[in-house]
């Protein structure tokens, strides 16, 4: 039996076939079916539905079996990193689409309309079913057209992003969570509750991860890590979403722009926290700003 499996694996799915080629072939086949009418169309639809049911039943069994064993779970995470495996699992609804990517795609769809009226929108984060966005330009006004545009953003996110139940518009201050070191100016403002001093900016070396035990002005505390990738800083709660282990010794790949957990190899975008190993398992980012040469981070509520 193993010989049959090995031969089938090499003959039917060569390793050199890229996911774009496979997806393109599938799209062309589906488009051809759409051109059929009557009995041929019904037969083709029935065949496709039957194959989908068989494949999904098999995949559900395989995924459940792998998740039931510790080593199996590690193998499953490695397999999901392959774009071909991820594509099939997404097709059958066995893994969740990355909510941050889905949200950005939803905003990209409405952005041309916003920009045609002098406005724009950016995504801050998704947390507990709420998408936090920032509006700029005309969108940040109070006219009826601005209200209409805000409603359009909310509708797009609710319809296109699974799990998003509401949208909250954030004020345009403080600035973004990512700070370019070359763009830092000096600002002096009074203490703000919830923000902690993480130290002088010179303490955060290029291409390194720095752990910080933060204590905010209001007494709240947070274990955090700060990533410095090519002069941009990003702060995260010090917990890998896989098993909650610390990221103190995570590795930065400055070429790929990734952050890899040292425990089980989960890989994340270093500046957005989006997981590249298992969609939906994102790092929780903390707002960050720089004042008078010191890095300030807002402790999570």
C-alpha positions, -999 to 999 in steps of 0.1 A, spaced: 0 0 0 28 24 8 43 19 -27 9 29 -42 7 60 -21 43 70 -29 37 65 -66 4 84 -66 19 113 -47 47 117 -72 26 112 -104 -5 131 -96 9 161 -77 45 169 -87 63 190 -62 72 216 -89 35 226 -95 30 259 -78 -2 269 -61 -9 295 -88 -8 268 -115 -31 245 -95 -56 273 -87 -55 285 -123 -64 250 -137 -92 247 -112 -106 282 -121 -105 273 -158 -124 240 -151 -150 258 -131 -154 284 -158 -160 257 -184 -187 241 -162 -204 275 -160 -208 275 -197 -228 242 -197 -266 240 -198 -293 215 -189 -283 179 -181 -246 183 -187 -245 212 -162 -265 193 -136 -242 163 -140 -211 184 -137 -224 202 -106 -234 169 -90 -199 154 -97 -182 185 -82 -205 184 -51 -198 147 -46 -161 151 -49 -162 180 -25 -181 160 1 -157 130 -2 -126 152 0 -139 172 30 -149 140 49 -114 127 43 -97 160 53 -118 163 85 -107 128 95 -70 135 88 -70 169 106 -88 155 136 -64 125 138 -34 148 136 -47 172 162 -53 143 186 -16 137 189 11 161 200 35 153 172 6 152 148 -3 188 158 32 199 150 31 181 116 -3 197 109 12 232 115 41 224 92 17 212 65 -5 243 67 26 264 59 25 248 24 4 271 2 -11 241 -17 -23 225 16 -35 258 29 -55 264 -3 -73 231 -1 -81 235 37 -94 270 30 -116 257 2 -132 232 25 -136 256 54 -112 237 77 -91 267 86 -102 303 91 -91 329 67 -67 354 82 -90 381 96 -65 409 92 -58 401 56 -95 398 49 -102 432 66 -75 449 46 -89 434 14 -124 447 24 -110 482 30 -91 481 -3 -124 474 -20 -140 506 -6 -109 528 -6 -114 541 -42 -148 554 -33 -135 571 -2 -105 586 -20 -128 600 -47 -144 621 -19 -111 631 -4 -110 605 24 -92 574 33 -93 546 59 -67 524 77 -70 493 99 -56 496 134 -65 461 148 -93 435 153 -101 426 188 -130 407 204 -151 409 173 -145 447 168 -125 462 139 -108 494 150 -102 518 120 -89 553 115 -105 577 91 -87 606 74 -96 635 51 -132 640 44 -141 608 62 -131 624 95 -157 652 92 -193 653 103 -212 659 71 -238 635 59 -215 623 31 -189 614 57 -214 595 77 -224 576 46 -187 567 39 -182 555 75 -213 533 72 -199 519 39 -166 509 58 -186 492 85 -208 473 61 -178 461 41 -160 448 72 -191 431 86 -199 414 53 -164 403 43 -146 395 75 -158 365 95 -161 373 132 -163 411 129 -195 422 146 -188 459 150 -166 487 139 -151 515 160 -135 546 146 -104 556 165 -91 592 168 -61 600 146 -40 606 177 -18 589 189 1 580 158 5 545 143 18 515 161 48 514 137 73 541 141 100 548 114 132 558 133 141 582 105 108 600 109 109 605 147 105 640 160 105 653 195 71 659 212 64 668 248 30 660 263 18 652 298 15 616 312 -14 596 297 -30 567 317 -22 533 302 11 542 286 44 528 299 80 540 293 99 512 276 132 530 277 154 551 254 151 544 217 189 536 215 183 505 236 164 488 207 190 475 183 183 469 146 173 434 138 167 424 174 138 415 198 138 433 231 117 420 261 102 446 285 83 443 317 60 474 314 43 494 342 19 521 331 11 553 349 -22 539 361 -4 508 376 -14 483 349 14 459 339 23 441 307 50 416 295 59 428 260 85 424 233 96 452 209 108 443 174 131 466 154 131 457 118 150 480 94 143 510 116 106 503 123 94 494 158 65 472 166 54 461 201 35 429 210 22 411 240 50 386 249 30 355 241 30 332 211 -6 325 201 3 288 196 8 277 232 14 310 250 51 307 252 73 338 255 90 354 225 121 365 243 144 346 220 124 348 188 144 352 156 141 380 132 148 375 95 156 409 82 154 399 46 120 381 48 107 405 74 95 377 97 96 369 134 99 332 143 90 318 177 119 298 191 96 271 206 77 255 177 87 276 147 56 297 143 64 324 118 49 359 119 51 391 99 75 411 121 57 444 117 20 434 115 20 402 137 1 382 111 8 345 114 23 329 82 22 294 97 -14 291 107 -39 318 95 -59 333 124 -31 329 150 -19 365 151 3 383 177 -15 409 197 0 443 188 4 471 213 3 508 203 37 524 203 50 560 200 83 579 206 86 611 226 118 629 236 138 599 224 120 574 246 97 545 235 62 546 250 39 516 248 3 514 257 -5 485 280 -33 462 269 -66 466 288 
